[in-house]
Amino acid sequence: MQSKVRKLVTFLTTAFIGVSAYSLYQIFLFDNPRYAVSDESDPERNEQSTPRSFVLPATPAIAIEQEQRAKELRAGLSSEKCISKLRDMGYQIDDMDASFNATYIRAVIEYQKANNLKVTGVPDVETRKRMGC
């Protein structure tokens, strides 16, 4: 029994050393590391930032929200305009990030209900048109 355990430990140790050596080779010795490409398209990142390919979102919901926010910014849309419009209409919204702000989502839902729009809690195209944002 001890010889089987010893063989298993030896195998696992050898496999760990092999994987570690290969990883170090990829990181330090490989001429063109295809996975460590800098993300120059994002002005908020700098060369000391972790490459985007290494960063994983905490949950799929956050990833979807980040993609939605990037899409809105590319289209010239901003949640800040909608927040401002809703506040002007008397809705109470906390001073927090709009994507994770329950009072903002509640205000959008209330606005959608009051204006006979599809209730999604997200300021979609029709909601934005009606609000003027």
Backbone as CSV, one residue per row, in Angstrom:
resi,resn,N_x,N_y,N_z,CA_x,CA_y,CA_z,C_x,C_y,C_z
1,MET,0.818,-1.190,0.000,0.000,0.000,0.000,0.863,1.256,0.000
2,GLN,1.926,1.247,0.825,2.793,2.413,0.888,3.504,2.635,-0.444
3,SER,3.819,1.585,-1.158,4.500,1.753,-2.442,3.560,2.393,-3.466
4,LYS,2.252,2.058,-3.420,1.292,2.683,-4.329,1.152,4.168,-4.025
5,VAL,1.101,4.500,-2.748,0.996,5.905,-2.348,2.260,6.651,-2.769
6,ARG,3.405,6.032,-2.548,4.668,6.655,-2.916,4.725,6.879,-4.430
7,LYS,4.278,5.889,-5.222,4.261,6.033,-6.677,3.305,7.153,-7.102
8,LEU,2.144,7.242,-6.455,1.171,8.283,-6.775,1.746,9.664,-6.464
9,VAL,2.371,9.811,-5.301,2.975,11.083,-4.924,4.099,11.440,-5.891
10,THR,4.902,10.469,-6.273,5.981,10.702,-7.232,5.412,11.142,-8.577
11,PHE,4.351,10.489,-9.035,3.731,10.844,-10.307,3.163,12.262,-10.259
12,LEU,2.426,12.572,-9.184,1.833,13.900,-9.066,2.896,14.991,-8.973
13,THR,3.964,14.714,-8.243,5.061,15.679,-8.133,5.719,15.899,-9.487
14,THR,5.944,14.826,-10.218,6.546,14.933,-11.550,5.620,15.704,-12.492
15,ALA,4.347,15.423,-12.435,3.388,16.139,-13.287,3.364,17.620,-12.930
16,PHE,3.387,17.953,-11.650,3.396,19.349,-11.217,4.649,20.062,-11.719
17,ILE,5.784,19.420,-11.586,7.039,20.020,-12.044,6.990,20.218,-13.560
18,GLY,6.467,19.244,-14.283,6.368,19.363,-15.744,5.460,20.504,-16.162
19,VAL,4.305,20.610,-15.551,3.369,21.695,-15.883,3.973,23.042,-15.503
20,SER,4.615,23.125,-14.363,5.246,24.373,-13.940,6.348,24.787,-14.898
21,ALA,7.171,23.828,-15.302,8.254,24.135,-16.242,7.691,24.616,-17.575
22,TYR,6.648,23.969,-18.059,6.024,24.386,-19.318,5.436,25.789,-19.188
23,SER,4.796,26.084,-18.067,4.224,27.416,-17.843,5.316,28.477,-17.825
24,LEU,6.407,28.198,-17.132,7.517,29.147,-17.107,8.108,29.335,-18.500
25,TYR,8.208,28.264,-19.252,8.688,28.365,-20.632,7.779,29.276,-21.433
26,GLN,6.467,29.082,-21.313,5.507,29.901,-22.053,5.610,31.373,-21.661
27,ILE,5.795,31.640,-20.391,5.805,33.017,-19.904,7.119,33.727,-20.227
28,PHE,8.238,33.071,-19.971,9.512,33.766,-20.047,10.342,33.475,-21.301
29,LEU,10.189,32.328,-21.892,11.087,31.960,-22.981,10.437,31.955,-24.354
30,PHE,9.154,31.917,-24.406,8.468,31.858,-25.697,8.555,33.217,-26.363
31,ASP,8.980,33.264,-27.621,9.214,34.530,-28.313,7.953,35.375,-28.488
32,ASN,6.827,34.753,-28.752,5.609,35.510,-29.038,4.459,34.952,-28.206
33,PRO,4.362,35.325,-26.932,3.274,34.784,-26.108,1.927,35.329,-26.569
34,ARG,1.155,34.503,-27.216,-0.085,34.950,-27.840,-1.156,35.323,-26.835
35,TYR,-1.032,34.882,-25.598,-2.042,35.161,-24.600,-1.730,36.410,-23.793
36,ALA,-0.571,36.975,-23.909,-0.180,38.136,-23.112,-0.158,39.399,-23.962
37,VAL,-1.120,39.539,-24.835,-1.207,40.705,-25.700,-1.743,41.866,-24.879
38,SER,-1.098,43.035,-25.000,-1.593,44.187,-24.255,-2.882,44.687,-24.882
39,ASP,-3.707,45.268,-24.074,-5.002,45.764,-24.529,-4.875,47.269,-24.739
40,GLU,-4.357,47.661,-25.895,-4.109,49.070,-26.172,-5.368,49.817,-26.566
41,SER,-6.451,49.099,-26.840,-7.676,49.758,-27.269,-8.421,50.410,-26.109
42,ASP,-8.077,50.088,-24.889,-8.768,50.632,-23.728,-7.870,51.672,-23.056
43,PRO,-8.222,52.962,-23.151,-7.360,54.001,-22.597,-7.258,53.985,-21.074
44,GLU,-8.173,53.300,-20.394,-8.126,53.255,-18.933,-7.127,52.227,-18.413
45,ARG,-6.597,51.393,-19.300,-5.642,50.378,-18.878,-4.232,50.887,-19.151
46,ASN,-3.283,50.419,-18.384,-1.901,50.793,-18.637,-1.058,49.535,-18.781
47,GLU,0.220,49.716,-19.072,1.041,48.529,-19.324,1.280,47.673,-18.095
48,GLN,1.005,48.187,-16.883,1.147,47.381,-15.683,-0.129,46.592,-15.368
49,SER,-1.196,46.848,-16.116,-2.453,46.154,-15.863,-2.352,44.688,-16.253
50,THR,-3.152,43.891,-15.613,-3.241,42.487,-15.978,-3.880,42.402,-17.359
51,PRO,-3.308,41.611,-18.270,-3.937,41.485,-19.591,-5.384,41.051,-19.459
52,ARG,-6.255,41.623,-20.284,-7.683,41.357,-20.203,-7.981,39.862,-20.327
53,SER,-7.158,39.127,-21.076,-7.410,37.697,-21.246,-7.205,36.927,-19.946
54,PHE,-6.509,37.514,-18.967,-6.291,36.853,-17.685,-7.389,37.173,-16.683
55,VAL,-8.170,38.215,-16.934,-9.157,38.689,-15.975,-10.497,38.014,-16.243
56,LEU,-11.039,37.386,-15.227,-12.344,36.762,-15.346,-13.338,37.537,-14.495
57,PRO,-14.547,37.747,-15.005,-15.546,38.425,-14.185,-15.963,37.527,-13.027
58,ALA,-16.475,38.151,-11.983,-16.873,37.387,-10.801,-18.034,36.447,-11.111
59,THR,-18.972,36.892,-11.922,-20.120,36.068,-12.277,-20.507,36.359,-13.722
60,PRO,-21.242,35.463,-14.348,-21.714,35.747,-15.710,-22.568,37.008,-15.770
61,ALA,-23.323,37.292,-14.721,-24.164,38.501,-14.720,-23.307,39.758,-14.808
62,ILE,-22.188,39.767,-14.124,-21.290,40.919,-14.183,-20.676,41.028,-15.569
63,ALA,-20.308,39.900,-16.154,-19.753,39.921,-17.501,-20.761,40.478,-18.498
64,ILE,-22.004,40.070,-18.378,-23.051,40.569,-19.275,-23.241,42.066,-19.066
65,GLU,-23.241,42.505,-17.826,-23.400,43.931,-17.525,-22.227,44.734,-18.075
66,GLN,-21.009,44.218,-17.944,-19.843,44.916,-18.470,-19.906,45.021,-19.989
67,GLU,-20.328,43.952,-20.639,-20.471,43.992,-22.098,-21.547,44.987,-22.509
68,GLN,-22.663,45.014,-21.774,-23.747,45.953,-22.069,-23.270,47.389,-21.906
69,ARG,-22.546,47.663,-20.832,-22.042,49.009,-20.589,-21.070,49.440,-21.688
70,ALA,-20.179,48.534,-22.095,-19.241,48.859,-23.173,-19.989,49.123,-24.478
71,LYS,-21.012,48.328,-24.748,-21.823,48.510,-25.948,-22.531,49.866,-25.926
72,GLU,-23.085,50.241,-24.770,-23.749,51.536,-24.645,-22.775,52.683,-24.853
73,LEU,-21.570,52.567,-24.289,-20.585,53.624,-24.450,-20.169,53.776,-25.907
74,ARG,-20.013,52.643,-26.616,-19.667,52.717,-28.042,-20.776,53.368,-28.852
75,ALA,-22.017,53.159,-28.421,-23.160,53.739,-29.132,-23.431,55.177,-28.701
76,GLY,-22.651,55.695,-27.753,-22.833,57.064,-27.296,-23.926,57.217,-26.253
77,LEU,-24.368,56.116,-25.666,-25.407,56.168,-24.637,-24.753,56.172,-23.266
78,SER,-25.448,56.768,-22.310,-24.910,56.810,-20.960,-26.043,56.687,-19.950
79,SER,-25.845,55.866,-18.946,-26.835,55.731,-17.885,-26.955,57.017,-17.086
80,GLU,-25.886,57.810,-17.069,-25.902,59.058,-16.304,-26.982,60.005,-16.827
81,LYS,-27.180,60.039,-18.148,-28.229,60.894,-18.724,-29.600,60.431,-18.246
82,CYS,-29.818,59.124,-18.240,-31.105,58.586,-17.792,-31.318,58.832,-16.305
83,ILE,-30.263,58.684,-15.516,-30.368,58.952,-14.078,-30.756,60.405,-13.857
84,SER,-30.127,61.296,-14.587,-30.427,62.714,-14.461,-31.883,63.001,-14.827
85,LYS,-32.363,62.412,-15.922,-33.752,62.612,-16.348,-34.725,62.083,-15.298
86,LEU,-34.441,60.886,-14.775,-35.323,60.301,-13.757,-35.346,61.152,-12.495
87,ARG,-34.196,61.661,-12.090,-34.147,62.540,-10.908,-34.963,63.808,-11.156
88,ASP,-34.838,64.358,-12.366,-35.610,65.559,-12.709,-37.116,65.297,-12.640
89,MET,-37.511,64.051,-12.906,-38.929,63.685,-12.849,-39.383,63.345,-11.434
90,GLY,-38.448,63.366,-10.466,-38.819,63.139,-9.077,-38.526,61.754,-8.534
91,TYR,-37.902,60.894,-9.315,-37.553,59.553,-8.831,-36.321,59.653,-7.940
92,GLN,-36.326,58.897,-6.844,-35.199,58.881,-5.911,-34.202,57.811,-6.341
93,ILE,-32.966,58.229,-6.594,-31.919,57.303,-7.029,-30.672,57.571,-6.203
94,ASP,-30.061,56.514,-5.669,-28.835,56.643,-4.883,-27.677,57.088,-5.770
95,ASP,-26.660,57.676,-5.140,-25.442,58.072,-5.850,-24.469,56.902,-5.861
96,MET,-24.759,55.928,-6.723,-23.916,54.742,-6.832,-23.785,54.395,-8.299
97,ASP,-23.012,53.372,-8.591,-22.879,52.858,-9.948,-24.253,52.416,-10.445
98,ALA,-24.668,52.920,-11.582,-26.027,52.663,-12.079,-26.299,51.187,-12.319
99,SER,-25.311,50.427,-12.732,-25.565,49.030,-13.083,-25.891,48.167,-11.868
100,PHE,-25.472,48.581,-10.687,-25.736,47.782,-9.496,-26.560,48.570,-8.479
101,ASN,-27.368,49.506,-8.966,-28.118,50.381,-8.096,-29.583,49.979,-8.108
102,ALA,-30.054,49.437,-7.010,-31.432,48.953,-6.929,-32.435,50.086,-7.067
103,THR,-32.109,51.273,-6.537,-33.060,52.383,-6.649,-33.181,52.865,-8.091
104,TYR,-32.103,52.783,-8.860,-32.149,53.149,-10.283,-33.031,52.151,-11.041
105,ILE,-32.840,50.877,-10.790,-33.633,49.850,-11.466,-35.105,50.003,-11.086
106,ARG,-35.381,50.265,-9.798,-36.754,50.464,-9.361,-37.380,51.687,-10.043
107,ALA,-36.600,52.768,-10.178,-37.103,53.975,-10.839,-37.412,53.696,-12.307
108,VAL,-36.550,52.925,-12.966,-36.800,52.580,-14.372,-38.070,51.737,-14.481
109,ILE,-38.245,50.781,-13.580,-39.457,49.940,-13.594,-40.701,50.799,-13.376
110,GLU,-40.643,51.687,-12.396,-41.788,52.559,-12.139,-42.094,53.440,-13.347
111,TYR,-41.049,53.966,-13.977,-41.242,54.800,-15.167,-41.867,53.981,-16.298
112,GLN,-41.362,52.758,-16.498,-41.900,51.902,-17.554,-43.366,51.565,-17.290
113,LYS,-43.716,51.281,-16.043,-45.115,50.987,-15.707,-45.993,52.209,-15.935
114,ALA,-45.520,53.373,-15.498,-46.300,54.597,-15.616,-46.522,55.016,-17.069
115,ASN,-45.633,54.591,-17.967,-45.713,54.998,-19.368,-46.102,53.849,-20.290
116,ASN,-46.668,52.794,-19.718,-47.134,51.629,-20.486,-46.070,51.065,-21.424
117,LEU,-44.857,50.943,-20.904,-43.754,50.337,-21.649,-43.544,48.918,-21.144
118,LYS,-42.820,48.140,-21.918,-42.469,46.788,-21.474,-41.576,46.915,-20.233
119,VAL,-41.990,46.292,-19.139,-41.281,46.418,-17.864,-40.108,45.436,-17.836
120,THR,-38.904,46.003,-17.936,-37.692,45.196,-17.916,-36.729,45.610,-16.809
121,GLY,-36.862,46.847,-16.324,-35.912,47.358,-15.338,-34.637,47.855,-15.970
122,VAL,-34.571,47.793,-17.292,-33.409,48.250,-18.047,-33.882,49.344,-19.002
123,PRO,-33.178,50.456,-19.067,-33.601,51.499,-19.997,-33.300,51.099,-21.448
124,ASP,-34.219,50.345,-22.033,-34.039,49.891,-23.412,-34.282,51.057,-24.373
125,VAL,-34.251,50.777,-25.665,-34.349,51.820,-26.686,-35.634,52.629,-26.542
126,GLU,-36.766,51.949,-26.400,-38.049,52.647,-26.291,-38.111,53.498,-25.026
127,THR,-37.626,52.968,-23.910,-37.626,53.712,-22.655,-36.740,54.963,-22.776
128,ARG,-35.572,54.796,-23.374,-34.659,55.935,-23.566,-35.300,57.004,-24.449
129,LYS,-35.997,56.579,-25.502,-36.661,57.554,-26.387,-37.679,58.364,-25.607
130,ARG,-38.502,57.680,-24.817,-39.539,58.367,-24.045,-38.936,59.312,-23.000
131,MET,-37.839,58.860,-22.366,-37.214,59.699,-21.332,-36.410,60.840,-21.939
132,GLY,-35.964,60.631,-23.166,-35.113,61.639,-23.792,-33.657,61.518,-23.407
133,CYS,-33.241,60.305,-23.158,-31.828,60.099,-22.831,-31.254,59.083,-23.781
